[in-house]
Amino acid sequence: MAARILILEDNLENPDLMTYLLDAFGHTTLKAMEGEEGLQLARRERPDLILCDLQMPKLDGFEVAWQIRRDVQLSDVS
């Protein structure tokens, strides 16, 4: 079953490689470079899964994960 996967990563090369691999297996990818941008995209697009870098500037991956778990709209996202 194909999934919609949000990739939150501030390194330019990593999302491209992950997108290539996930697309090869039939998944749809969304990308964001910063935590706040990723949260907004997650709320708008409602992905099935979020892959998140933990060490991002401004809003790090731990804070992103905490906010996702507290958001009723996103509580079913893996």
N, C-alpha and C positions, 0 to 999 in steps of 0.2 A: 504494500500500500504506500503510495507516494505521500510525502508530508511537506508542509510548508515550514521551512526552517529559517529562523532569523539568526544571523551571525553578527555578533557584537565584537568588533576587533579593531584596535587602533593601528595595528601594523598593516601596511598596504599590501604586502605579499600574501599574508595568511588567508584573508577572505577569498582571494582569487583562487588559491589552491583548494580550499574547502568547497567553494562553489563548483569548481570543475569536477571534483570527486562526487559531490552530492547530486549534481545534475546528471552525471553518468549513470546514477542509480535511479533516475526518474523523479527526484525531489525538486521542489521549487525553493529557491533561496532568496532571502531578503538580506540586505546588508546595512549596517550602521557603524560609524566610526567612533561615536561617543555614547556614553551611558544615557544621557537625557534624550538624545536622538533615538536611541534604541527603544527606550520606554514609550516614546510617542508613536514610533512605528509599530511596536507590539500592540498598543491600545487600538490603533487604527486598523491593522491588518490581521490581528488575532492568529499568530502562527501556532503550529502544533508543538514546536520545539524551539528553544532558544539556546544557542551556544554562545557563551559569554566569556570574554577575556576578563580575568580578575584584576589585572593591573592596568587600568586605564586612567588617564588624567581626569580631573574634575569629579565625576561620579564613577567610582570604581565598580567592579563586578559584584563585590559583596553587597554594596548598597543597591545596585540594580536588582539583584536576586531578592533582597529584603523587600524592596518596593513591589516587585512582581507578586510575591507571596501575600502581601497585604492588600493588593488590588483585587477586588471582587471580580472585575471583568477578566482578569488574567489568571485566576486561581486554578484553572484547569490546564494551563500551559505547563509542559514538562521542562 
